[in-house]
Amino acid sequence: MAETLKKGTRVTGAEREKLASDLKKRYTAGESIRALAASTGRSYGFIHRILSESGVTLRGRGGATRGKSKQQQQR
């Protein structure tokens, strides 16, 4: 989405559906919630809510994991 949304404005109806489908495509293609928030000018929470409402399965946080890896456990 090239244009940013004015922070704090309500996004409803067809505009919200269009935004949700665009964000859903970008998120499933690998873009992060933080990246989507930065590019649209909206908050992390707003993007998270829109994605959840549109039925997207959100990814885990990633990063380092604690404990033994699966490969080490199988030995």
C-alpha positions as CSV (number, residue, x, y, z in Angstrom):
1,M,0.0,0.0,0.0
2,A,1.7,3.1,-1.2
3,E,-0.2,5.7,0.7
4,T,-0.2,5.8,4.5
5,L,-3.4,6.1,6.5
6,K,-3.9,9.1,8.7
7,K,-3.2,7.9,12.2
8,G,-6.3,7.6,14.4
9,T,-8.8,7.7,11.6
10,R,-11.5,5.0,11.5
11,V,-11.3,2.5,8.7
12,T,-14.7,1.0,8.0
13,G,-16.7,-0.8,5.3
14,A,-15.2,-1.4,1.9
15,E,-12.1,0.5,2.7
16,R,-11.4,-1.7,5.7
17,E,-12.0,-4.9,3.6
18,K,-9.7,-3.7,0.9
19,L,-7.0,-2.8,3.5
20,A,-7.5,-6.2,5.2
21,S,-7.1,-8.2,2.0
22,D,-4.0,-6.2,1.0
23,L,-2.4,-6.7,4.5
24,K,-3.3,-10.4,4.4
25,K,-1.6,-10.9,1.1
26,R,1.5,-9.0,2.2
27,Y,1.7,-10.9,5.6
28,T,1.3,-14.3,4.0
29,A,4.0,-13.4,1.6
30,G,6.4,-13.0,4.5
31,E,6.2,-9.3,5.6
32,S,6.2,-8.7,9.3
33,I,3.4,-7.0,11.3
34,R,6.0,-4.3,12.3
35,A,6.9,-3.7,8.6
36,L,3.2,-3.5,7.7
37,A,2.6,-1.0,10.5
38,A,5.5,1.2,9.4
39,S,4.5,1.2,5.8
40,T,0.8,2.1,6.5
41,G,1.5,4.5,9.4
42,R,-0.8,2.5,11.8
43,S,0.1,0.8,15.0
44,Y,1.2,-2.8,15.5
45,G,-2.0,-3.5,17.4
46,F,-4.2,-2.1,14.6
47,I,-2.4,-4.3,12.0
48,H,-2.6,-7.3,14.4
49,R,-6.3,-6.8,14.9
50,I,-7.0,-6.4,11.2
51,L,-5.1,-9.6,10.4
52,S,-6.9,-11.6,13.2
53,E,-10.3,-10.3,12.0
54,S,-9.5,-11.5,8.5
55,G,-8.7,-15.0,9.6
56,V,-5.0,-15.0,9.1
57,T,-3.0,-17.6,11.2
58,L,-0.3,-15.4,12.8
59,R,3.3,-16.6,12.9
60,G,5.2,-17.2,16.1
61,R,7.7,-14.6,17.3
62,G,10.8,-16.5,16.1
63,G,14.3,-15.7,17.3
64,A,16.4,-17.9,19.6
65,T,14.6,-20.8,21.2
66,R,15.3,-22.2,24.6
67,G,16.2,-25.8,25.3
68,K,17.5,-28.5,23.0
69,S,16.7,-28.5,19.3
70,K,14.5,-31.2,17.9
71,Q,17.5,-32.7,16.1
72,Q,19.5,-33.1,19.4
73,Q,16.4,-34.6,21.2
74,Q,16.1,-37.3,18.6
75,R,19.6,-38.7,19.2
